[in-house]
Amino acid sequence: GAQGKPETAKGANAKPGAKKPTFERTMAGKVPPPRGMGDKGVPHPPHGINQEQFRAQLMPQNQPRMEEMRRHQVQQQAASKSKTTAVSSVTKPVASGVVPAKLSEPSKDAKAPKPDAAKKTTPPPPPPPPPALVLRNSVITATSKKDSSNDLKRKIDGSIPKKMEEKPDAGVSKDAGVGGLKRKNEAPDAKKRKTEAKSGEKTKNKLVEVKGSDKLGLRLTLRNNATKPLLFELKNTPQCQVREVETEEQLLSLMRKQARIAKRTEENWVRLPQKAWQAKMLKELPDDARNRLYERHKDLQTIYLPVEDTDQRWQQLSTYADYILKEWFNTKTLDEVLKRAEELGHTETEGGIVLRGKIVEELLSRGSKPMTASGLSKELQTLIKKSGNKIVTHSVSEENPFKANTKHVGSEEIEAFLQDSLKEGKGVGSLNTTFNYTYPSRGGSNVEALDSYMQALDQFAYSMDKTKGIELNRELYLIWKMQNYVTSYHQDTHIFPHLTMYQQSSGYSVFHFLPVLVGLYITHISRTKPIEDVHKILKELDEKRVGSYGIIGAGDVALIYPFGCHGVYVPSVKHNSELLDPFEIALVRAAEFVFTKLKDSISLEILKNDDWNTIMNDRPQDKELLEKVDGEISSIRKKLALKHNDFMWAINRLWKKWEKR
């Protein structure tokens, strides 16, 4: 509780003063409890185990964490009370020029010191300035032309050049740069970092933030061919913003701000055909494209979904919006796409940022550790055993990483599959390795990387419950990839608009943020034209400084916004040996935070309507066809004297029969 009083469980069987566990707290009011569960979403314990033991098994770290939170609240209240008393003592009239010796410990009987004593009193020294923003293990600098003929050459050094030092500005570093470079792939030691920063010692392998104008020369693989590789180098693209976040309140404030931006600008980016930017594209299409879309529109209108199933209705409409975009891209050049993106305001919005600070180190990076192919295979075998599902893997093409082959891999073959892929240097990964924590009766995933992340997010979700408009999706992702894997530029639309939090546990990920229309255009070109055309477009965008990029290493967190577009590259150590430490697996733990106010408004205005799947007006030939069918059916009903119920029963049965045919 906010006042330091522990919350108590409610319910007919609750004991007076019983503490309410975190899992129960976040679950209350979210979903109806399934069978075999208590009135607050907590499962009934198995026979022979009492309730307290069972809760301890479900969430072994709950109790210590709650005790720690309570101690922290008591300390905060004590500090606040002390500060209030101190401030009130300052307002009392004192002798001219006199400063109380101890503001934190005023005495009711204390008398004001003499003026002579006040002269001898020296004010406390000013607090030391905050240390420059540092990354974790080394320094990246750009060499001068005297050092090398190639001005893109980098050097790793233990010193901090003055021109590259940055002072934190209200927790935000606008041009702060690339993280995770030349570091060990392990979770950060927050206490050690703070000690080093305060002492000012030049420690080995410590990073400073690099301004966005400095060229790192990061090379991304577009063709993983040993004889003729094709690389794309980020030369001019600015680095994304790095935000220092120290508390849960600061992180929630950042999320709430993005939710407000999303609601205010929804007509220009939400992937629904009813939105203004999509409706305008549909009107601009030539007749042949509109005819193709109308055939798909017929398929959309044959889909029956109950009004409560807004999630499926969202997915169906979002898929139809993809078809509109593809037809529109077929008629446009890059310059035309850029012009429309500017008109819609896409070029003014961020695609995502990198998060650092206390909240990242102490909460969001909990359970982060290096990962090898052998270790990953054990984790995946455990997850397969728990979920009963095979792992869906993707292997990108050597000639075009935006195209991939899909394979379902079971528990018996996953280890050999990973080791073989590693030896052959294939760009292999999985984006859909997940576990759903919605129902506590399932327990955890038994995968430490996922369960520890869920425990951290569960703590954060308790604070978030007080914040209307944002909700944690309790299905977490364990995203793993190998070097040279590429995730095509995309806007996440598999669920309602949301923020995605990517926590890098091992290896590196490069996020290339682009305006949503531009990024989707690149993916369209990659599926229809040679990879050289994609390379040409990426170079042009880099020269025009369109978009931004950020690289995260072990322990870093990226926050992805829904109104942008991003491609994700796992960089090759071979092509970036001066920047990256060797690694086998790039492991990311991802969580989604849905904008519930935007979701509710979309559901109310579009998805819950009877005509939710009506996008285009009927063509003259289709109206004529409908009239003929209606006439024939009416004559059959009249001839057979069918009642309404009999007629509907027959139509539904025949529908299923026709579908099987």
Secondary structure, DSSP 4 states (H G I P E B T S, - for coil): -TTSPPPB--STTPPTTPBPPHHHHHHTTTS---TTB-TTSPBPPPTT--HHHHHHHH-TTHHHHHHHHHHHHHHHHHHHHHHHHHHHHHTS---TT---S-SSS--TTPPPPPHHHHHHPPPPPPPPPPPPPB-SS-EEEEPPTTT-S-TT-EEEESS--GGG----BTTEETT----STT--SS---HHHHHHHHHHT---TT--B---TTS---EEEEEE--SSS-EEEEESSPPBPPEEE--SHHHHHHHHHHHHHHHHHTGGGT---TTSHHHHHHHHHS-HHHHHHHHHHHHHHHT----TT-HHHHHHHHHHHHHHHHHHHHTT--HHHHHHHHHHHTGGGS--EEEEESHHIIIIITTT-----HHHHHHHHHHHHHHH---EEEEEE-SS-TTSEEEEEE-TTTHHHHHHHHHHHT--EEES--EEE-S-GGG---S-HHHHHHHHHHHHHHHHHTTSTTEEEEEEEEEEEE-TT-EEEEE---SSSSEEEEEEEEES-EEEEEEEHHHHHHHHHHHHHS-HHHHHHHHHHHHHTT-SEEEEE-TT-EEEE-TTEEEEEE---TTT-TTT----S-EEEEEEEEEEHHHHHHHIIIIITSTTTT--SPPPHHHHHHHHHHHHHHHHHHHHHT--HHHHHHHHHHHHHHHHH-
